[in-house]
Amino acid sequence: MIKNFVIILSLIVIVTISGCIGQTSLITGGPGIVITDASVDYSPIFAGDTVGWNLEVQNQGEDNTFIHRITWFGVDMSAWKLNPSGPIDILTRPNVVGADPITGFEGGTYFETRSITAPTIIKSPTTVDLGIRIEYSYDTDFSATMRVMDPDYLRTLSAEEKNALIQSGGIRDSTSTSAPLSVKAASGAHFVARGGGARDITIPFRITNIGPGLPYRYGVASADDAATTGGLYEVSVASTSSNLDCSGVGNIVLSRGKNGGFGCDLTIPSTVINYEDRTFSLTLRYNYYVDGSTSLTINPEYGT
């Protein structure tokens, strides 16, 4: 049984799996690793019957990654004779490749199944909810372009030209790869570079959890460990471009697992010829988990 189970409320769609009469499933949606099928072979079954408990996931984000843990929960696994039993560590399994937005190729899929045997002690029709938790690692890559200007050059322009150029300053373009966590940057809309040597300005960043699950600190063994010993909702900056310094940020905690913010120092060189576009980038790294479930109806043993 999973401890500290957090019910995922956002972006969960209730669908009925075709061909599985009387069975409903909670299937996840959104960027990253999503559960596209969580089902049993058929329902209802009789007490003592053995059925397959099936899982299929797809990588609907852009990062090539791997699933490192699958946990099956919702019933007493020893009584239900889960085979193989317990959570499984699949670090040695192949990567699940990300979707390619350029070619339009879909992301990779991964399939896993377990067999379960309904206890014979069931004496009346009973419905149970079978749950599956997927834990995986993911990256979000962010890049942006900022236009900076030499104040001496601005003074050579007419008022109209100066105002038009200033209005084009600040963050001009930014992209965040498709992932459970998105990143945005903000700056002064009309930033002008100052002369007299290189200087740093602080760029505020905002993280938003747009996936169907929750993040936890990279390097923590499992979501359960993160919930009990620390690290739940935490992400980190894994790398940056050479002109962006995020060394003092540390672990970033998302409020209620949904939103977080931090600031990094962007170095602006002392020499700016008229006006120039400066590009900077960073990568967020985190673990993430998502839950899905399916219902199973069990009848008493046939003939009882």
JONORZI-V489785 format. One record per residue. RES is the residue in three letters. PSI is psi in radians with two decimals (999 if undefined). NEAR is the number of other ideal C-beta (glycine too) atoms within 8 Angstrom. D_FIRST is the distance of its C-alpha to the first C-alpha in Angstrom with 1 decimal. Layout:
RES,PSI,NEAR,D_FIRST / RES,PSI,NEAR,D_FIRST
//
This chain:
MET,2.46,5,0.0 / ILE,2.32,9,3.8 / LYS,2.72,7,6.4 / ASN,0.69,7,9.8 / PHE,2.20,8,9.2 / VAL,2.10,7,12.9 / ILE,2.20,5,14.3 / ILE,2.07,11,16.9 / LEU,-0.48,4,20.0 / SER,2.53,5,22.7 / LEU,0.66,8,24.1 / ILE,2.26,11,21.8 / VAL,2.31,8,23.8 / ILE,2.13,7,23.1 / VAL,2.74,7,24.7 / THR,2.16,7,25.2 / ILE,2.15,11,24.9 / SER,2.45,4,28.3 / GLY,-0.09,5,28.5 / CYS,1.43,12,25.2 / ILE,2.31,6,26.7 / GLY,0.16,6,24.7 / GLN,2.28,15,21.8 / THR,2.65,9,21.1 / SER,2.59,15,19.1 / LEU,1.96,12,18.4 / ILE,2.37,14,20.1 / THR,2.81,15,20.7 / GLY,2.81,8,24.2 / GLY,3.00,11,26.1 / PRO,2.74,10,27.2 / GLY,-2.79,17,25.2 / ILE,2.10,15,22.5 / VAL,2.64,14,21.7 / ILE,2.00,13,19.8 / THR,-0.28,8,22.6 / ASP,2.20,10,21.0 / ALA,1.82,14,17.6 / SER,2.89,10,18.5 / VAL,2.91,15,18.7 / ASP,-0.72,7,22.1 / TYR,2.83,9,23.2 / SER,2.43,12,22.4 / PRO,2.92,9,22.9 / ILE,3.04,12,22.4 / PHE,2.66,11,23.2 / ALA,2.35,12,21.0 / GLY,-0.23,8,21.1 / ASP,2.62,9,21.6 / THR,2.27,7,20.1 / VAL,2.82,13,19.7 / GLY,2.40,8,18.9 / TRP,1.87,13,16.0 / ASN,2.56,12,18.0 / LEU,2.35,14,17.8 / GLU,2.33,11,21.0 / VAL,2.77,13,21.5 / GLN,2.49,13,24.9 / ASN,1.84,16,26.2 / GLN,0.22,12,28.2 / GLY,-2.93,15,29.3 / GLU,-0.12,10,32.0 / ASP,2.34,13,30.4 / ASN,2.14,7,30.0 / THR,-3.00,13,26.5 / PHE,2.66,11,23.7 / ILE,2.24,14,19.9 / HIS,-0.07,9,18.4 / ARG,2.36,13,14.7 / ILE,2.23,13,12.7 / THR,2.33,9,9.0 / TRP,2.27,12,8.0 / PHE,3.06,12,5.3 / GLY,-0.41,8,6.5 / VAL,2.93,9,7.2 / ASP,1.85,6,7.1 / MET,-0.54,12,7.9 / SER,-0.67,7,10.5 / ALA,-0.54,7,12.1 / TRP,0.02,11,12.3 / LYS,0.91,10,13.7 / LEU,2.29,13,12.2 / ASN,2.10,7,15.2 / PRO,2.78,6,15.2 / SER,2.75,6,11.8 / GLY,3.02,6,9.3 / PRO,2.61,8,10.0 / ILE,2.36,8,13.8 / ASP,2.12,6,16.4 / ILE,0.68,10,19.4 / LEU,-0.49,6,21.8 / THR,-0.02,3,24.5 / ARG,2.80,7,24.3 / PRO,2.69,4,27.2 / ASN,2.68,7,27.3 / VAL,1.83,17,26.8 / VAL,2.62,7,30.2 / GLY,2.88,13,30.8 / ALA,2.66,11,33.0 / ASP,1.86,8,36.7 / PRO,-0.33,6,38.4 / ILE,-0.87,4,41.8 / THR,-0.33,4,41.7 / GLY,0.10,5,39.3 / PHE,2.40,6,37.1 / GLU,2.80,5,33.5 / GLY,2.88,12,30.7 / GLY,2.85,9,29.1 / THR,2.80,10,26.2 / TYR,2.41,10,23.4 / PHE,2.43,7,21.9 / GLU,2.56,8,19.1 / THR,2.62,8,18.0 / ARG,2.63,10,15.8 / SER,2.47,11,16.8 / ILE,2.59,14,14.9 / THR,2.09,9,16.8 / ALA,2.38,14,16.6 / PRO,2.57,9,16.8 / THR,-0.16,7,20.5 / ILE,-0.09,5,20.0 / ILE,2.14,12,19.9 / LYS,-0.07,5,23.3 / SER,2.74,5,23.6 / PRO,2.23,8,22.7 / THR,2.36,7,19.1 / THR,2.28,8,17.5 / VAL,2.70,9,13.8 / ASP,2.11,9,12.4 / LEU,2.18,16,10.8 / GLY,2.65,12,9.7 / ILE,2.30,14,10.8 / ARG,2.28,13,11.2 / ILE,2.25,15,14.5 / GLU,2.33,13,15.7 / TYR,2.93,15,19.4 / SER,2.57,11,22.6 / TYR,2.71,16,25.5 / ASP,2.54,12,29.0 / THR,2.12,14,31.2 / ASP,2.30,11,34.9 / PHE,2.45,15,37.4 / SER,2.65,9,41.2 / ALA,2.77,13,44.0 / THR,2.26,11,47.8 / MET,2.32,15,49.7 / ARG,2.17,13,53.4 / VAL,2.67,13,55.4 / MET,2.61,15,59.1 / ASP,2.09,11,62.0 / PRO,-0.52,10,63.6 / ASP,-0.64,7,67.0 / TYR,-0.68,10,66.8 / LEU,-0.62,12,65.8 / ARG,-0.26,7,69.0 / THR,-0.10,5,71.1 / LEU,2.78,9,69.8 / SER,2.91,5,71.1 / ALA,-0.71,6,69.1 / GLU,-0.78,6,67.8 / GLU,-0.72,8,66.8 / LYS,-0.82,11,65.2 / ASN,-0.72,8,63.1 / ALA,-0.71,8,62.0 / LEU,-0.74,12,60.8 / ILE,-0.68,11,59.0 / GLN,-0.36,8,57.2 / SER,0.05,7,55.8 / GLY,-3.08,15,54.4 / GLY,-2.81,10,50.8 / ILE,2.10,10,47.8 / ARG,-0.83,9,49.2 / ASP,2.52,6,46.5 / SER,2.61,10,42.8 / THR,2.53,7,40.0 / SER,2.16,10,36.2 / THR,2.68,11,34.5 / SER,2.06,9,32.1 / ALA,2.90,16,28.6 / PRO,-0.51,15,25.8 / LEU,2.24,16,27.8 / SER,2.73,9,31.5 / VAL,2.41,12,34.3 / LYS,2.65,9,37.6 / ALA,2.67,12,40.5 / ALA,2.70,8,43.3 / SER,3.04,11,46.7 / GLY,2.23,6,50.0 / ALA,-0.39,7,51.2 / HIS,0.76,8,54.7 / PHE,2.36,13,54.0 / VAL,2.26,10,57.2 / ALA,2.51,11,57.4 / ARG,2.51,7,59.5 / GLY,-3.07,8,61.9 / GLY,0.56,4,62.7 / GLY,2.79,5,60.0 / ALA,2.59,7,56.4 / ARG,2.78,9,54.1 / ASP,2.52,9,50.4 / ILE,2.61,9,49.0 / THR,2.17,8,45.4 / ILE,2.07,13,43.5 / PRO,2.39,10,40.7 / PHE,2.60,14,37.6 / ARG,2.29,11,35.0 / ILE,2.36,15,31.5 / THR,2.26,9,29.8 / ASN,1.88,12,26.3 / ILE,0.05,8,27.2 / GLY,3.11,13,24.1 / PRO,-0.02,13,21.3 / GLY,-2.54,12,18.7 / LEU,2.56,12,19.0 / PRO,2.77,14,20.5 / TYR,2.89,15,19.8 / ARG,2.35,14,22.1 / TYR,2.34,10,23.3 / GLY,-0.29,4,22.7 / VAL,2.46,11,19.4 / ALA,-0.68,3,16.9 / SER,2.90,9,14.0 / ALA,-0.60,12,13.4 / ASP,-0.79,9,11.0 / ASP,-0.70,10,14.0 / ALA,-0.64,15,16.3 / ALA,-0.53,10,14.8 / THR,-0.55,7,14.9 / THR,-0.03,6,18.0 / GLY,2.59,5,20.0 / GLY,-0.16,10,20.8 / LEU,2.41,11,19.0 / TYR,0.09,11,21.6 / GLU,2.47,14,24.0 / VAL,2.95,14,26.2 / SER,2.77,13,29.3 / VAL,1.98,13,32.7 / ALA,-0.64,8,32.8 / SER,2.79,5,36.5 / THR,2.88,12,39.6 / SER,2.84,8,43.1 / SER,-0.39,4,45.8 / ASN,0.11,7,47.2 / LEU,2.18,14,43.9 / ASP,1.94,10,42.7 / CYS,0.38,11,39.1 / SER,-0.47,4,39.0 / GLY,0.09,5,38.6 / VAL,-0.75,10,35.7 / GLY,-2.74,5,32.8 / ASN,2.38,8,29.2 / ILE,2.16,13,29.3 / VAL,2.19,7,26.9 / LEU,2.22,14,26.4 / SER,2.13,8,26.7 / ARG,0.36,6,23.5 / GLY,0.16,9,22.7 / LYS,-0.75,7,25.6 / ASN,2.54,10,29.0 / GLY,2.86,11,30.5 / GLY,2.75,9,33.9 / PHE,2.93,11,35.9 / GLY,2.49,9,39.5 / CYS,2.68,14,41.1 / ASP,2.15,11,44.7 / LEU,2.18,14,46.7 / THR,2.18,10,50.0 / ILE,2.04,13,53.0 / PRO,2.70,6,55.9 / SER,-0.50,9,59.3 / THR,1.97,4,61.1 / VAL,2.02,12,60.4 / ILE,1.82,5,63.0 / ASN,-1.59,7,63.6 / TYR,2.51,10,60.0 / GLU,2.76,8,57.2 / ASP,2.19,8,53.7 / ARG,2.28,11,51.2 / THR,2.45,9,47.8 / PHE,2.81,13,44.7 / SER,2.84,11,41.1 / LEU,2.87,15,37.7 / THR,2.19,12,34.3 / LEU,2.50,15,31.0 / ARG,2.42,11,28.1 / TYR,2.81,14,24.4 / ASN,2.75,15,20.9 / TYR,2.54,17,19.3 / TYR,2.66,12,16.1 / VAL,2.49,15,15.9 / ASP,2.55,15,13.5 / GLY,2.87,14,14.5 / SER,2.83,12,13.7 / THR,2.62,15,15.7 / SER,2.57,12,16.4 / LEU,2.23,14,17.2 / THR,2.29,12,19.5 / ILE,2.27,14,19.9 / ASN,2.78,10,23.2 / PRO,2.81,10,24.2 / GLU,2.46,9,25.6 / TYR,2.26,6,28.8 / GLY,-0.07,3,31.8 / THR,999,5,30.0
//
